[in-house]
Amino acid sequence: MFFQCQTVYDQRALTAMARSIRKTVRRKHSRRVRIFAWIVLAAAVLGVCLTWDSPADMVLNGLVAVFMALIIWKEDAINAFWARRSALPGIEACVTSFFPEYYQTESDAAVSQWNYDRIQALAETGRYVLLILGKNHAQVLDKEQIQGGAPEALIQFLEEKTGLTVQAMGR
């Protein structure tokens, strides 16, 4: 069976990619970082309470608390922003074609062929199917743009080729 999918790597797609990487192959590291962030947030809130009579210190601790809360809340969107800024020109849109032996990605910048054994994890959100290739790399497939079959058929095909099961990411 032949599948093809065109994906635009916009902020939404990159955020889904960052989230799926964080929840699959970077799960352990991400958990440690989040625990540290929550400790810093709690310390900053405690600092606000303890420096109530010193306005300058209270404001500084409050800013740290707000900053940490914002980072915890928008971690994936921030990572997506930096990924977009560091991406090579010409890879904003990509066409991925799936063949029995390999799959191929084609953008304005390059054409690449990938073996299915390079995929470390499969993830799915409401709009995307994600092929996770490593701790810092993934590919996004827009379900609305899949040609050659339904998204469920592509997911089944990928599960057969990789021997992995798709992890649901929600949203």
C-alpha positions in Angstrom: 0.0 0.0 0.0 1.3 3.5 -0.9 0.8 6.4 1.4 1.8 10.0 0.9 1.4 13.0 3.3 2.2 16.7 2.9 2.9 18.6 6.2 3.6 22.2 6.9 5.9 22.7 9.8 4.2 25.6 11.5 4.2 26.4 15.2 1.3 24.0 15.9 3.1 21.1 14.2 6.4 21.8 15.9 4.7 22.1 19.3 3.1 18.7 18.8 6.6 17.4 17.8 8.2 18.8 20.9 5.5 17.4 23.1 5.7 14.0 21.7 9.5 13.9 22.0 9.2 15.1 25.6 6.7 12.4 26.5 8.4 9.5 24.7 12.2 9.3 24.3 13.0 12.2 26.6 10.5 11.2 29.3 13.1 10.5 32.1 15.1 13.6 31.4 12.0 15.8 31.1 10.7 14.5 34.4 13.9 15.6 36.2 13.8 19.0 34.6 10.2 19.5 35.5 10.8 18.5 39.1 13.6 21.1 39.3 11.4 23.8 37.7 8.6 23.1 40.2 11.2 23.3 43.1 12.4 26.7 41.8 8.8 27.9 41.4 8.0 26.8 45.0 11.1 28.5 46.3 10.2 31.7 44.4 6.6 31.7 45.8 8.1 31.0 49.3 10.5 33.9 48.7 7.5 36.2 47.9 5.9 35.2 51.2 9.1 35.7 53.2 10.0 39.1 51.7 6.6 40.7 52.0 8.0 43.7 53.9 10.8 44.3 51.2 9.0 45.4 48.0 12.1 45.0 45.8 12.8 41.5 46.9 9.2 40.5 46.7 8.9 41.8 43.1 12.1 39.9 42.1 10.8 36.7 43.6 7.4 37.2 42.1 9.0 37.7 38.6 11.0 34.5 39.0 7.8 32.7 40.0 5.8 34.0 37.1 8.7 33.2 34.7 9.0 29.6 35.9 5.3 29.1 35.8 5.2 30.4 32.2 8.1 28.1 31.2 6.4 25.0 32.8 3.1 25.9 31.1 4.5 26.7 27.6 7.6 24.4 27.5 6.6 22.7 24.3 5.7 25.9 22.5 9.0 27.5 23.5 10.9 24.5 22.3 9.0 24.6 19.0 9.8 28.3 18.6 13.5 27.6 19.0 13.3 24.6 16.7 11.7 26.7 14.0 14.3 29.4 14.3 17.2 26.9 14.0 15.6 25.0 11.1 17.3 25.1 7.7 15.6 27.2 5.1 13.4 25.3 2.7 12.0 22.7 5.1 8.8 24.6 6.1 6.8 22.1 3.9 7.5 18.5 3.4 6.0 15.6 1.4 6.5 12.2 3.0 6.0 9.1 0.8 5.8 5.6 2.3 7.1 2.6 0.4 7.4 -1.1 1.5 11.2 -0.9 2.2 11.6 2.7 3.3 10.0 6.1 3.5 11.1 9.3 1.8 10.8 12.9 2.8 11.0 15.6 0.2 11.3 19.4 0.8 12.6 22.3 -1.1 16.0 21.8 0.7 16.5 18.0 0.3 15.2 14.6 -0.4 16.0 11.9 2.2 15.2 8.2 2.4 14.8 6.6 5.8 14.6 3.0 6.9 11.8 2.1 9.2 14.2 0.8 11.8 15.4 4.4 12.5 12.1 5.2 14.1 12.4 5.0 17.9 8.8 5.7 18.8 5.4 6.4 17.2 3.0 9.0 18.6 -0.4 10.4 17.7 -2.3 13.5 18.6 -5.7 14.6 17.4 -4.2 16.1 14.2 -0.8 14.5 13.7 1.0 11.2 13.5 4.6 11.6 14.7 7.7 9.6 13.8 10.2 10.1 16.6 13.8 9.5 15.3 15.8 10.5 18.4 15.9 12.8 21.4 16.0 15.9 19.2 14.5 14.7 15.9 11.1 13.8 14.8 8.9 14.0 11.7 5.3 15.1 11.7 2.5 13.8 9.4 -0.7 15.8 9.1 -3.6 13.4 9.3 -5.8 15.7 7.2 -3.3 15.5 4.3 -2.7 11.7 4.2 -3.4 10.3 0.7 -3.7 6.6 -0.1 -5.8 5.6 2.8 -7.2 6.6 6.2 -4.9 7.8 9.0 -5.7 4.5 10.8 -4.4 2.5 7.9 -1.2 4.5 7.9 -0.8 4.0 11.6 -1.3 0.2 11.2 1.2 0.2 8.3 3.8 2.0 10.5 3.2 -0.3 13.4 3.8 -3.3 11.2 6.9 -1.9 9.7 8.5 -0.7 12.9 7.2 -3.2 15.4 6.2 -0.3 17.7 2.8 0.7 19.0 1.5 4.2 18.7 1.4 6.2 21.9 -1.6 8.6 22.2 -0.6 12.1 23.2 -4.0 13.6 23.4 -5.1 16.9 21.9 
